[in-house]
Structure formats: structure tokens, C-alpha cells
Amino acid sequence: MPIYRYTANAIEPIAPATFADLGITERSDLQRLLRDQIEIIAPDTLIIDEEFGNWDDSRRRIDLLAIDRNANLVVIELKRTQDGGHMELQAIRYAAMVSTMTFEKAVQVFQHYLQSRGDDRDAERTMLEFLEWDEPREEDFANDVCIVLAAAEFSRELTTAVLWLGERDIDIRCVRLRPYGTREETFLDVEQVIPLPEAEDYQVQVRERQQRERVSRRTSRDLARFNVTVADQKHTELPKRRAIYTVVRGLCDSGINPDDIRTVITWRSNLFRDVEGSVDEQAFLNTIREHDQRFDQRRWYLDNDDLIRTGGRTYSFTNQWGVRTESAMRKLIEHFQPSHISFERSN
């Protein structure tokens, strides 16, 4: 579909172009600009290296290496060509090569990248803040590798391969960067073509379920479950994130203000998201996204029955919990001393 320039007197079509015609190169132009505005093609990612090639064959280098909010590695490959070449095969090879990267190694890679750009940020602290982790969690890092392919166009062979890979639990997407205009005034039409945005939420849910099943089979991380009692109701065999939600919900229902809960769990900066009034799930989500387009609803308790309504506001509680979940519950119980709430590890 063409791009138009709207003026007071006319709607004028802007001529399509190619990156080659415009003198735009892959590395010096596209890659250089996108690394600092990566949200254009890969929202909610943090670039940790450019031209990554920490293996024996130094000719093979990942254009951009990143992590996403779920602590997955993201391989980003760029091409200015009109068909994408064989970039999906190249990206799969790279994804396999970085799939064993640890959090500790990623910190080292990121620190070197920051230093090379004259950035004095601390790599580990920056990554932890991005992931909203209190401390490194090796068992939760790089459980998957995602792939983002960005090109001016994609051939039928490439899109067929990408669709096939997506059906087999590979998180891979194609973002089309279509240039228009002239060297003096260039426009860029950016569109995710695979998977289609309308189907992405469903595909993400299926992929995340499969990923959880895969991880639970191959890791020995702490999968402790808890019994939580609130008044005369006992909730049994709860996973960690549901257990702390139940404790927090019980405290709020008894009159404890969520702001007071924030002051107890001091190592978490983002426990709640809240809006004014007593609203349902959709109204809550619409209000939040008016101010934060990148809000990731998968990281929050957002079902209508899970929203906490108190003090004239509606609150959503985070579901991102790791190794400090039990100590957080214990601190809440010790601080507020609710006689009607208790918890224990289940057998």
C-alpha cells in the first residue's frame, strides 16, 4: 500500500524506493540508528551487544544481540535487500550458538558493549532493572532465544520457512522496513508481517505454555508450592506467584493500603499498577495503555476477579516472582501481623 503526503491542497503519493537507491547501508546506517531505537522493530528489548561474534569463526557475527522482558535472548538480523536473502537460516544458526549463554556471560558481554560506546552504566544493574529482578536468576535466564528479522522485503521461500518454524515453537518474526522518498527526504514504513499482530497474543500464549512445560522438565529450580490460609479459607498447593498474590489480596481486603505494602517489600520497585476508580479488566487496561503503550499485560494479575479495588482505586499486582518470594511473604506477615492470614510450604 502506498504512502501519501497530506497537505492543505492535496494528498500526494510518495514514490517507493530501495535502500540501495537511497545510499543507505546495513551496518553504517540501518544498524547504527536502530540499535538506539530498537523499539521500532523489537519493543521491550535491551541491546546488549552489536556485531556479537564470540566464537571460533569470527566471520559470523550477530547484527544486534538483545534480551527481552522475559529474560530471553533476542537475535536481531538486518538486511537492506528486497528479498531478505537467507537471513532466517543465518539467524537460526546464531540462535543455536548463543542459546547456552548464562546471565553472568551476558553481563560481561553487555559491560564490554557499554564501555565500547563510552557508556558508564553498570551492566548488571541495568539488566536487573530492565528485567525487574532483585538479583540474578540463572535458572530463569535464556530459557528461549527469539529471532527478529528486519528487511525491506521477504521472499516467498523465506516467509514459508518462518511460518513453518513458528508452528514448531520457534519465536521468530519478520518486520518489513519499506523506504519511500528521496535521499533528501526519506520515509520508512515499518510493519510486522509475521506473525500478524492480530494473531500474536494467541501465539505468544501457546508458546509460553510450551516453554514453561519444557523448562519444568529440564531444570531443577525451586518449584516449591505453598498452602495459604485467609480467614477460614485454605488455598492449597499454590505456586509461588499465586501464593504471594493470595497473601497480598488478603491484606488489602482487610484494609491494608497497597502503598503500605510497597514500603515493606523495598527491593521491588514495581509491585502494583493502579488507576483511579473501581473499574473492570478492560477499562483498567485501556487506562494504563493511555500512558504506557508498552505495558505487558502478561506480567500482571489482570483478570477481573484478581484486580484489587480499595480506597477508590483499582490495583493490579505483579506476577513476576523468583527466589525471594517466600521471604517477601514472611516480611509481610511479620510487619502487619494479620491474625487471619498464614502460609506454609506444602508437602
N, C-alpha and C positions, 0 to 999 in steps of 0.2 A: 504494500500500500504506500502511495507517495506521501511525502511530507510537504506541507504548504506553509508559506509565509503569509500571515494575516496582516493587512494594512487597512487604513481607513477607506481606501478606494478599491481594493481588490484582494482576492485570495489567490496568491501566485504559487505555482508548483516550484519546488526546489529540485534541481536536477540531481539524480543519483550519481555517485562517484565510486571510485575504488581507492583503497588506501595507497596503492602504488601511484595512481594518478595524482594524488594529493601530496605525495612525497612523505607519507607517514610510515615510519619503520616500526617493526615489532618491539625491539628492545629499547631503543633510544626514545621513542615517542609513546607508544601504547603502554608498554610495561612500566615506564618511568612515571607516567601520570596515574595509571590505575593502582599502583602499589600504595599511593597515598589517598586514594579514594576508592578502595576496593569494594565498598558497599554498593557501588554502581553495578557490579556484576555478581558479588557474593556478599549479601548482607550478613551482619552478625559474625564476621570473621576478623581475626587479628593476624596480620602478616608477621611471620617470624623469620623469614629469610627470602632472599632473592637470588636467583641463579644457584640454587642449592644443588651441590654435587658431591656430597661426602661419601664417595665410594671409589672403587678402583678405576673405573672408566670415567675419567674426568671430562670426557666429551659430552656425557649425558648430564644435563642439568635441568632441574625443575624451574620453570619461569618464576613462579611465586609459590612459596610454601606457607600455609596458614594453619590456624586452629579455629574451630567454631565454638559456639557456646556450650555444646555438649561434650567438649574436650576431644573431639575427633580431629585428626589431621585432615587438611584440605590441600589437594594438589591442584594448582591453577595453571592451565596451559593456554597460551595466546597465539593466534595466527592471524595474519592480515589477509590471507588468501581467500578466494571466493568459494572454496570447497572444503576447507579445513584439513586437507591432506589426510594423513594417517594419525592425527593427533590423539584419537581415542586409544589406539594401540600403545602409543608412546606413554600416555598418561597412566594406563593400567600397569605398565612396566614400572613406572616411577612409584605408583601407589604401593605395589608389592615391595619395592625396595625400602620404602620408609615405614612400612607397616609395623616394624618391631621397635620403632623409636620410643624411648622412655620419656617421662616428664623431665627427668634430670638432663637427658641429652638435648631435649627441646629447649630447655633453659639456656644451655651452653650455646646452641645454635643462635637463639634469639639475642643473647648478650653480644655475640660477635657481630650480628647484623646491626644492632643498635650502635655499637662502637664504630662500625664502619661508616655510619651515617652521622656521627657526631652527636648522637642522642645519649644523654647521660642518665636515662631512666634505668632502674634496676629491673632486669628481665624477669626474675622470678616473681617479684612483687606485682609487676604489670600483668603477667599471665594469671596470677591468682585473682587479682581484682577483676580481670576480664571474665574468668570462669566463675566468679563469685564463690571461690573456695577459701576456707580458712587456713588450709595447709595443703601441701602436695598430697595427691591421692593417686599413686602409681597404678593401682588396680582399676581406676576409672579413666585412665588416660589412654587415648589412641585405641579404643576398642573397635574403631572403624576408621577407614580412610575414605573421604569423599573426593569427588573429582568435579572440577568446573572447567568446561571447555568454552573458550570465547573466540569467535571468529566472525569474519564478515558474512560468511555463508557456510552451509554444511551440505555435503553431497548426500545423495540417497543412500549410498553404501554406509557412510558414517552414521547417519541417523538410524538406519536399520540396526547397526551394531549397538548403538547406545540404547535404543529401546529394548533390545534383547538383553543387554546387561542389566538394565533397570528391572526387568522382570525376574532377574536372578539375584536380587538383593544387593546390587551394586549401586551406591548412591552417586549417580553421575548425571550431570545436567549440561545442557548446551545453551549458551547465551549468545545471541546474534548481535553483532556490532555493525550496523549498516551506515556507512558515511554518505553524506549529501553535501552539495555546495561546491565551493572552490577553496583554493589554498588560502585565500584572504578571509573567507568566512565559511567555516566548516561546521556542520551539524552532525550529531551522532544519534541514531535511533537504536536504543538498547531494548532488547526483548528476549525474555527467556522462552525458548521454543520447546525444550524438552527438560523435564516434564511440563506439560501445560499447567500454568498456575492454578487453574480451577481444580485439577486433579491432584495437586501436590500434597495437600493436607492429608488426604486419604493414603497416598503412597508413603508419606512420612510415618503415619501411624502404623502401617503394616511393617515397614522396615524397622521401626523402633521396637516393635514387639518381637520380631525375629532376632534383632540384635540382642535384646535382653535375654532371650532364650539361649542364644549362642554363648553369650558371656557367662551366664549362670552355669552352663555345662563345663566351661573350660577354665574357670577361675576358682580359687578357694578363698575369696574375700569374705568378709564378715556379712553373713546373711541372717543375722540374729533377728528374731521376732519377739514381740512383747505383748503382754496382757495389760490392758489399761482399764482401770475401773473409774467410772464417773458416777457419783451417787450410787444408785443400786443397779447400774448397768455395767456389765463386764464385757469388754471388747477383747476377744482372744486372737492370738496368732497374727498380730498386726506387723507388717513390715515397718522399718524404722521411720520412714517419712510419714506413714499414716499414724504411727504411734504418737509422734510429737504433735501432729495436727490435732489429734484427739485430746491431748493434754491442753494445748493452747485453746482449743474450742471450749473445753470445759471451764477454763479460767475466764475466758471472755463472757461465756454465758452466765457466770456467777458475778459479773460486774467489774472484772479487771479490765482496765483500758489497754488496748493494744500498744499504745505508746509506752506504758509502764513495762510491758513485756519486752519491748525493744531495748530498754535500759538494762535488762538482766542479761540478755544474750548479746553481749557487747562486741563479739567477734564477727557477727553477721550484720552487714550494713543494709541489707535489703530483705527484711522479714515479711513485710506487708506491702501491698499496693492498695490504695483506698480512694474512694470517690465520695462526694457528698450525697446524702440521702440514702434511702432504703431502696435499692434497685435490684433488678434481676440480672442474670448472667450476661445477656446480650447488651443491655444498657450499660452495665459495668465495662464490658469490653469496648463498646463504642466510645465511651467517655475516656478511657485510658488511651485509646489509639488516636484520639484527637490531639493528644500531647506527645505521644510516643508511637510513631508508626512502626518501629521495630520491636514492639512488645511481643515477646514469645509466650503465648498462652499455654504452651506445653509445660512450662516451668512453674505453674501456679495452680492452686486448687480453685477452679472456676465454676464447677457445677453449681447449679442454683442452690442445692442443699448444703454445699460446702462453704458458700460465702458467709462471712460473719457480719451481722448487722448490729451495730451498737453505737450509742452516743450520737445518733443522727448521721452516721456514715456507714458505708459498706466496705468491708475489708476482704482481700484475698491473701491467703497465706502461702508462702513459697513451699514447693515440694522438693527443693534441692537440698538434700541432706546426706552427710557422709559419716566419717568416723567419730565426730563429736556429738552425734545425735543423743546418745544416752546421757552424756554429761550435761547437755543442754536441758533435757527433761529434768534431771536431778537438780540443777540450779533453779529451775522454775518452781519445783515443789519446795525446795528449801527456802526460797525467797518469799513466796506467797503463802506457804503453809496451808494449802486448802485441805480441810478435813475430809472432803468428799472425793478427792482425786488421788489415785496412787497408780503405780506401774511396777511391773516386774518382768524379767526375761521369762519367756515361755520355755517349756521343756522341749 
